């Protein structure tokens, strides 16, 4: 696992945005721009991909400790910090809450697992539509008799 993978997983797990990561790095006097940080999160085959060095990851982890726990003089509760991050995530206004879809069984007794379904539903099945001969339905393909070289007598 590379340093880039570790940084990506921490960003997702802690719900951090790029500007928050820049602020965390500034807590330990390590300055990095958003574009440099974005290069760490790119795919490896991207032309602007940059490998995350040990120094960047080390400073991020040290800054993360200060960000979550606070300093010795000013301690913080990490759960409060994480809850604050979660509250800052904007919710989509356009999305409507989707109700859970549960398909109702056609036969009310079929949905029950304790008893066999009754045979009343079998008698009420609709029959297939059958076309009477000569109803205007055109036969597109002729019937072909195949002879595979065997004489059947």
Buried (B, 14 or more C-beta within 10 A) or exposed (E): EEBBEBBBEBBEEBEBEBEBBBEBBEBBEBEBEEEEBEBBBEEEEEEEEBEBEEEBBEBBBBBBBBBBBBEEEEEBEBEEBBEEBEEEEEEEEEEEEEEEEEEEEEEEEEEEEEEEBEEEEEEEEEEEEEEEEEEEEEEEEEEEEEEEEEEEE
